[in-house]
């Protein structure tokens, strides 16, 4: 087993890219506004320390791992 000090943390950001087109989506979008700043602060801190930031998200039946395609799909007045 590796020395525990040899391990580095990673930040995993889960399901933050969303179109909010579902029942109660508008409510969730409003609640998500409360966590954007802390997540961005964590992300900045990880980048400053050259630590990995991993994004995990739904693909919205687009079946592509292309961030631009997913972002374009999710852009709307609610999101």
C-alpha positions, -999 to 999 in steps of 0.1 A, spaced: 0 0 0 12 35 -9 21 60 18 -11 79 25 9 112 21 15 101 -15 -22 104 -23 -36 137 -37 -72 148 -34 -94 154 -64 -125 176 -66 -155 159 -82 -182 182 -94 -214 163 -100 -244 173 -122 -239 210 -122 -246 214 -159 -283 212 -162 -312 224 -184 -337 223 -154 -365 212 -178 -383 189 -154 -408 190 -126 -395 214 -99 -366 223 -122 -370 260 -116 -369 255 -78 -337 234 -81 -322 261 -103 -328 287 -77 -313 265 -50 -283 258 -71 -275 295 -71 -266 291 -34 -238 265 -40 -222 280 -71 -199 304 -52 -185 277 -28 -180 252 -57 -162 279 -78 -140 287 -47 -131 250 -43 -124 247 -80 -101 277 -80 -82 264 -49 -77 230 -66 -65 246 -98 -41 268 -79 -26 237 -63 -25 218 -96 -50 192 -83 -75 175 -105 -110 188 -110 -134 161 -124 -168 169 -139 -195 143 -140 -227 150 -157 -257 137 -176 -255 136 -213 -292 145 -220 -295 117 -246 -270 135 -267 -246 105 -263 -216 128 -267 -188 136 -243 -184 170 -259 -188 198 -233 -198 225 -259 -227 203 -272 -240 197 -237 -236 233 -226 -255 245 -257 -282 221 -250 -285 233 -214 -285 271 -220 -319 286 -214 -334 314 -192 -338 290 -162 -303 276 -163 
